[in-house]
Amino acid sequence: MIQFIRNITQGRIAWGILFGSTVFLELCGLFFQHVMGLQPCVMCIYQRVAILGIMAGAFIGFINPRNFMFRWAGMFIWTYSAVEGLRLALRHTDIQLNPSPFNTCDLFVTFPQWLPLDRWIPSIFNATGDCSEIQWQFLSWGMPQWLIVTFGLYILTSLTIIAGNLIKGRCCG
């Protein structure tokens, strides 16, 4: 099993699947925003950026998965972005499920001055919604609750992949 995990991370198929899953999620977010008319809030935008981080990690790993540096850089960026995404989704869920004047998000997104995504591409990165408003539900869960599951699966997968690449020894006799 360990050898299988090592082999899968050294091929482009797994990295392509990871990349494809993030493209799918980004397209879903854009569909919700531009077709269904849901207004993304600050936390939604930050979670969107976390998905883009996982996408960047997948792209880096896809470039040359046999190269140690590319593979580990991709895995690190993927894991870091998924952990940050989970942290944001948990915070967003808390804001929605425990509304209070003291439990709110920022009014405007805050990107680094050297990367003002909200000014460069406002149709994707401009927050116009309210973090505490539940605009959409599926099976009684809101968007941030589903993103907790999504980011949790990304983390579980990345940690399994990392463990498989770190564990030494013979596999499967």
N, C-alpha and C positions, 0 to 999 in steps of 0.2 A: 504494500500500500504506500509506503514511504517513497519507494522508487517511482511509483505511478505519479505521486504528487510532484516529485522533482521533474519527471519527464514532461508532465502537462504544463508546468511553468516555463519550460524551455522551448515550448512550441508556440506558434502564433495563434492557434485556434482558441485557446483559453483566453488569451489577452484580447482577441477579437470579440469573443462572447462578452467579456466584461465591458469592453468599449461599446458594443451594441446595446447592452442593457442600459447603460447610462444615456446613450442617444435616445432610446425609447422613453426613458423617464423625463428627459428634457423636452421631448416632443409632446409628452402627455401634459407637462406643465404649461407649455405654450398653447396646447389645445384648450386646457381649462381656462387660460387667461384670454386668448384671442377669439376662440370660437364660443365657449360657454359663457364668457363675460365675467368670470370670477376675477376679483381684484386682488393681486398678490400683496401681502403685507411685508414688512421689513424682515420678519423671520422667514417668510416664504422665499424671499430673494436670497437670504444668506444660505438657506438649505439648497437652493438652486445652485449656488456657487459651490457648495460642498459636493454636489453631484458632478459639477464640472471638474472639481479636483480629482475625483475618482476617475473621471474620463481622461484627465491628463496623465494620471498614473498608468492607466490602461494603455494609452498611446505610447508612453515612454517604454513600457514593457514590450509592447508590440514591435517597436523599432528593431530591437535586437535581443530577443529573449534568451539567447544562449550566452550573451555577454553578462557577466556577473554584475557590473555596475548598472546597466540598463534594467536588468531584472529586479535588483534590490531597490533601486531608485523608484521604479514603478510600484513595487510592493509597499515601500515606505509611504509614498504619496497617497496611494490607495487607502492604506490603513489610517493614516493621519486624517485624511478627508472624511472617511467614514466615521471615525470617532468624533470629529468636530460636528459632522452632520447629525449624529445621534444626540450629542449634547444640545444642539439647537432644536431638534425635534422634541426632545424632552422638555426643554424650556417653553417652547411654543405650546405644547400640550398643556403644561401647567397654566399658562396664561389663559388658554381657552376653557379649561375645566375649573379653574379657580379665579374667576374674574374679580378684580378688585382695583380700586384707583392706585394701589401701591404695587400691583403686579401687572406691569405693562411693558411694552417694547418701545423702542425709539420711534420717533415720528418719521425720521428719514434714514435711509441707508447711509452707512459710513464706510466708504471704501478708501484705501490709501490714496494719497494725493497723486502718486505716480500711476495709479490704475483706477481712474474714476469711471467705472463701468456704467454707472447710472447716468452719466453725461454722454458717454460714447455710444451706448446702445440703450436709450431710455425705454424702448418698447419691450425690452426683456428684463432690465435691471432697475426699473423705477417702481418703487413701492407706492401703491395708491390705496391699499386696503387696511383694515383694522385687524391687528393680531388676535384680538379676543373674539372676533366674529367667526362663527362656524358657518362657512358658505357652502360646504359640500360634505356629504356623508355617504359612506358605503358600508352596509352591515353595521350601522350605528357608530362607526368610527369616522372621525374627521381626517383630513389630509395629514396633519402632523402625526397622528397616531399610526397611520399606515407608513409614514416615513420612519417611525421608530422601528417598525418591523423591517423595512427595507434596509436601513442603515445597520441594524442588528445583523441581518443576513450577510451584508457586505463585510462587516467586522468578523463574523464567525468564519466566513470563507477565507478572508485574508489571513487570519491567525492560523487556520489549518494549513494554508499554503506556506506561511512562514515557518511553522513548526516542521512541516515536511522537508523544507529546505535546510533546516538547522540540525535535525536529528541525523546522527551518523550511524552507520552499521549496515549489516546485511539485511536484506528484506526477503521474506517469503521463501527462504531456504532453497 
